[in-house]
Amino acid sequence: MTETPTQLFIGGAWTDAADRATLPVDDPATGEILCRVADAGPEDARLAEEAAVQAQPAWARTAPRARSEILRRAHDLILERTGELARLMTSEMGKPLAQARGEVAYAAEFFRWFSEEAVRIDGGCGLLPDGGTRMLLTRRPVGPCLLITPWNFPLAMGTRKIGPAIAAGCTMVLKPAPQTPLSSLALAGILAEAGLPDGVLNVVTTSRAGEVCEPLLRGGRIRKLSFTGSTAVGRILLAQCAGTVVRTSMELGGNAPFIVFGDADLDAAVDGAMVAKMRNMGEACTAANRFFVHRPVAAEFGRRLAGRMGALVVGPGSRDGVDVGPLIDAAGRAKVEALVADAVERGARVLTGGRTPEGPGSFYPPTVLDGVDPGSRLMDTEIFGPVAAILAFDDEDEVLRRANDTPWGLVGYVFTRDLDRGLRVGEGLEVGMVGLNTGLVSNPAAPFGGVKQSGLGREGGRVGIDEFLEYQYLAMPVR
């Protein structure tokens, strides 16, 4: 792979921002600037939109098999360059190299999955009940899309949106997070190499998200928004979409409950907790936030989890043997510090961690708290850090009530040996996804998304492509 580009990608060409502005990309392990990339403004957004609009008719007519093969070539190229992409991701985001390599494989799988879905877009036909009309149903791409991705999974969140858009025949403007633009720019280069036509994917890196995105959403030519990020920003974007009725799908915040019943296999529960909490340093919308543990086993679970968490090695993600990299930036670490301090002031006990290390970088140690007061701020805030907060519970009705007492509903985790209870509690959780005796729910073949204020629509799985397709119904009289 050639040197990672730092310009905008518009209409198949690499270009500087119209006003020559640039933005810094920092290394969260040191706080130092890695490089500078183009900082798009409104004029660049207009040019990217124009490129997508102009490319849309021809791309929509492209044979599904051709779209499929582009995605499959891109999948293969991503896997061939796993090492380079992992190092790039670690440098801009901070996660350990082992986790970055895992994300590369996860990201590539979205392209393979949707390469297979591209050739399975179907419709239908039939006779309507009146007997006098034939119905023909076809599916067509929704049109030019605006894709907005977060910094925590910079490669996989790109492929999870780009894959179905390409498969469906939609063109795109991609706006990656300003903290992690390099993975998206590398992905654009790979797709161009795989044969994606000019203008189908356009990438605008920017620190001026409002100036770039709002005109696109209000202008009427972008017909679809796919956004992953905070609920607060999602509400703003929904308002901006309203005027031109832009179709939206959103994966927003989470506040995942992790429920351990007294009959659970505690070894399996702790293993699951390590995955659900420490994947990506806890910087994931699926991260377990609130650990509800049946009172008879709460102390033992806390002891085991603290032992595992406390043994993790913290350091730069590029260093061998490191388990936990830095948080994304100083603001992210300050938020975690404040949440832990609030919980401790309310009586929580620190079983491990809880103290910010000295030195450069946005590091925070894996932390386990027990005896957490339900009124603590971290009970109703997405922590986005390596902090596990344990609360004891006494019965099933109580824990369901407490688990559902949140405006979010992305994912929940349940550990029990009782299958009936597992199914009953899983079905009682107000979430879009449930991990039953597992701490990992993300899979390209499964529909990812939540309910309540955790979002709209689903990504991945067989339904993932539906977000980028419209139905057309054609009525024909029976002669």
N, C-alpha and C positions, 0 to 999 in steps of 0.2 A: 504494500500500500504506500503510495506517495505521501509526502508531507501533508498533514491535515490542512485543508483550506481554511482561511479566516475571512473570506468575503461572503457576500450574499450570493445565493444561487437563484437566479431569475431567468426564466425562458431558456434554460439549458446553458447559461453562461455565468461565470463567476464575476462579480462586480462589486466595487466599493459602494458604500452608501452615497446617496446623491449629494449630501452635504459633507462627505468625507469623515463623518463622525465615527469614532470607535469606542468600544467598551472593554474594560479589562476582564480577563478570566483569571480568577485566583485559585491557588492551590490551598485547600482548606487545612492541609497538614502543616503548612508553614506560614500561611497568610501572604505569601509572595505572589506577584503577578506572573502567571504562566505565559500569557500572550495577550494580544488585543485582537478583537474581531470587529467586523463592520457593525455599526449601530444604526439600524434602519430607522427611517422616519416616515412620515405620511406619503411622501412621493415614492419611496421604495415600495411601500405597501400597495400603492395604486398600480405600479408597474407589475408587481407580482400578481395582483388580482387580474390585470389585463392579460398577462401571459396564461393564467389558468383559464380564463373565460375563452380566449382564442383557441386554446388547445382542446377544450371540452368536446365539441362536436365530433372531431376525428377520433378522439380517444374513446368516446362512447360507442363508436362504430367498430372499434378494434375487436377482432375475434376473441372470445373468451379464452381460447387456448393460447393465443399470443400473450394475453395478459398473465395467464398462469405461468407461462414459461419464463417471463421476465422475473416474476416473483421467485421462481425456483432457482434461477441463476443467481439472483441476489442472495437467497438463502445460502447457497453454496459458497459464494464469495465471503459472506460474513463468517462462516465457519472456518474457511481457509485463513482468515485474518484474526482469529480469536485472540492471539497474544497481543497483537498491536492494538486492537480495539479495547481489550481489557486494560492495558496500560494507559491508554488515553482516558478511559472512563475513570480510573483510579486517580489520575492526576487532576482531573477537574472536579470530581465529586467526593473522593476520599475513601470509598469502600475498599476493603482488602482485595488483593488481586484474585484470590480464590472466588470470592463472591462476584467480582467483575466478570471472570470467565464464565461463571454460572449464568450471569445475566446475558452475556453474548449468546449462549446456547438458547436461552429462553427467548431472546429477541428474534433469533433466526427462525425459531419454530413457528412464530406467527406468520412469517412469510411462507413457510412450507404449508401450514394449515390453510391459509387463504389462497395459495396457488391451487389447492385442491377444491376449494369452494368456488373459485371463479368459473369452473366448468359445470357447476351444478345449480346455477341460477335457473329457476324454473318458473312457470306460470300455470295456466290451466285453461280448460275449456269445458263447456257443458251446455245443457238446455235448462233455461230458467223455469221455475215452477209453472208459469202461465202457458208453457208449451209453444209460445209463439216467438220466442226470442232465444237466439244462441248467445252465449257469453264467451268471450275470449279475454283471458287475463294475461298480460305481459308485465315484466318488471324491467325497469330502466333506471339508470343512475340518477341520483337526486340532483347532481350538478356540482359546480365548484364548491369546495369545502375549505373551511378554516379549521386547522388542527392546532390546538394549543397543548403543549406537553410540559410536565413538571421536571424538576431537577433530580428527583431521587432515583429514578430508573431511566436515565437519559436515552439509552438505546432502545430498551424494550417498550417504553411508552410511545416511542416513535413508530416502531414496527407494528404495534397493536392497533394503531390508527391508520397508518399508511397502507398496511396489508389489505384490509377490507376495502379501502377506498380504491386502490388499484384494481382489485378483483372485480369490483362493481362497475368500474368504468368512470370513476370520478377523478377530476383534477383537484389539485390541492395547493393551498398556501400553508406552510408549516411554520409556526412560531415556537421555537424551543425556549426553555427557561434561560434567562440571561446568565445564571450561574454555570450552566453546563451546555453551551452551544456546540462544543467541538464534536461530540458524538453524533449530533444531528447533521452537521456539515459532512462528517465522514460518511454517514449513511447516504446522503444525497449523492456523493461521488460514487459510491458503490452501485446505487440504482442507475445512475447514468451509464456506468460501465456495463451493467446488466442489460442495457438496451431500452430503458425507459425514455420515451420521446420527450423532446424539449417542451417545457411548459406544463407537463403533467404534475411535476412536483417542484414547488418553489419554496425556498427556505429564507426567511427573514429573521435574522438574529437582532434583538433590540433590547434596550433598557427602557424604551418608551412605549410600553405595551398599550396604554390607553390611546395614545396618538396613532398607533398602528392598527389596532384591532377595531376600535369603535367605528371608524369610517367604513371599514369593510362590512361590519354587521349591519350598519344602518343604510348601506348604499343600495341594497337590493340585488346585487349580482352574486354574492355569496349565498348559497342556498342551504348550507349545512355547517353547523358548528359542532366539533367534538372537543371537549375540554376535560382535562384532568388537573385538579388543583383544589384549592380551599373552597369551602361552602360560601364564605363571604364573597370571594371573587365570582363564584358561580352565580350568585344572585345578581350581581352587577351585569354580568354577561347576558343573563336571561332577560333583563330589562332592555338591554341594547338590541336583543334579537326580536323583541316584541313588535317593533314598528313595521318590519318587513316579514314577519312571521317566519324567521329562519328556523329550520328544523334543528333540534338540539339533542345531543346526548352528553351526559356529564357524569364523571366519576369524581365525587367530592370527598369531604372529610369522613373520618371514621372515629369510633370510640369503642373499640371491640372489647366485649366481655370474654373472659377466659374462665370457664366454670369447671371446677374439679369436685366431683362427688366423693363421698367417703369410701365407696367401693371401687374407685378408679385404681388402675395400675399406676402407682406413683412414679415409677421409673419412666413409663411411657408419658405420663403427664408432664414430668420435668423435661423430658426430651422435646415434647411438643411445645412447651413453654419457651424453650431456648430458640426454637425456630420461629414461633409466632412473635416473640419479643425482639430477638437479636438479629434477625435478618435485616441487613442494611442499617445496622446500628439502631434499629428501632424507628428509622425514618421511612416508614411505610404506612399507607392508609389502612393496611390490613394488620398492622402491629397490635398485639394484645395490649390494651391499656389498663383494664381493670381486672384483677385476678380475684375472683370469688371462689373461696376454698371452704369446703365443708368443715365446720369447726373441729371435729375430732381429728382431722389430718392437717389442719392449717399450719401448726407449728412445724411438723415434719416436712411438709411441702416447702415451707419457707426456708428451712435449714438446708434442704437439698438444692433448692434453686439458688440460694445465696452462694453455696459452695461452687456450683457450676459457673455462675456469673462472675464470682470473684476470681476464678482461675483463668479467665480470658485475658489474653495479652492485648494491651492497648498500644497503638503506635501508628506511624504512617502506613497507609495501605500498601505501599510498594515494598515494604520491608518483609523479608521472610519470617514466617511464624506469627505474624500479627493476625489477631482475630477481630479486633474492633478498631476501625479507623476513626478519623475525626468527624464531628458533625459538620454540616455544610458551611456554616459561617459563625461568626461571633454572636450574631443575633439569635441564631438557633440554640447555641449553647446557653446564652443568658436566659432564654425562656425556660430551658430545662432546669437550670439552677434555681430560678425563682419558684418553679412548681415544687421542687423538692424542699426548698426552704419553707414554703407555706405548709406543706404536709407535716414537716418535722415540728414546726411551731404549734400545730394542732394535735401533736401527740404521737405521730408516727415514729417507729423505731427503725433505725438504719441497720440492716443486717449485713450489707456490704456496700462499698462505694460511697457516693454522696458528697465527695470532696473534689473540687475542680483542681486538676494538676497545674503546676506552674509551667511556664515556657510557652513557646510559639504554638500556633495551631489551635483548632477549635475542638479539643479533646474533652470528653467527659466519661468518667468511669462507669462500667455497668453497675447498676444500683438496684438493690432490693429493699423495699420498705414493707413493714407489716404493721398491723394495728392502725391502719390508715382511717382517719375520720372521713365518713361519707361526704362531709361538707368541704373537703379539701378541693382546691382548684383543679388538681390533676384528675379529679373524678369527672369533670365535665369539660375538659380541655384535651385536644389531641396532643399528646406529649411530644411525639416525634423525636424521641431520644431513648437511650438504653436504660429506662427506669421501669421496674415492675412494682406495682402497688397492690398489696395483698389485703383483702378484707374477708373476714370469716362470715359464714352464713349458717343458718340452722335448718332450713327446709326448702323444698323445691319451689313452692309458691313464692316464698320470700325472694329467692335468688332470681327467679324470672322477672318479678316485679322490679327489682333493682337493676337487673341487666337491661331491661327495656326502658328504664327511666332516663332517656337521652333523646335529643332530636335527631341523632344519627342512627343509621341502620345498615352498615356495610357488611360486616362479618361478625360472627361469634364462634367460639370454640367450646366444646363440651367433652369432658372426659368422664366416662363411667363404663363399668363392665355390663351394666343392665341395658340391653338393646332397647327394650320398651321405653325405659326412661330416656335414653339417648334420643330416640325418635320423637318422643313427646316433648322434651325440652327444646330440641332443635326446631321442631315445628312451632313451638311457642315463642321462640326468639323473633323479634321484629327486625330481621336482617335479610339481606339478599343472598348471603352465603353462610354456610355452617361447616366448620371442621369438626367432625365427630371422631374423637380419638386421634386427631392429627392436627398439627400446627401449621399446615401448608394447604391453602386452597387454590392458589393461582396455577392455572394451566391453560395454555392456548386453546385446548379443545373444550373448555368449559366456559359458560357464560359468566362474565365478571361484572358485578355491579351491585348497587344497594337500593334501599328504600328510604323513605322519609327524606331527611336533608342530606343523605349520602349520594343522591344523584338520580339521573334519569337514563333509562336505556341500559343496554348491556354491550360489553366488548368481549370478543373471543367466542369460541364455540360456533355451532351452526347458526345461531341467531346473530352473531356479530356483524355479518354482512348486511343484515336487514336494515341496519341504521343508515346505510348508504344507498338504499334502493327505494323506489316508489312503485306502486302498482298502477297500471292503466287497465281500465275495463272497457272493452269494445263490445257494443250490442249490435247484433245482426238479426233482422227479421227472418223467420223461417219461411221459405217460399214453397 
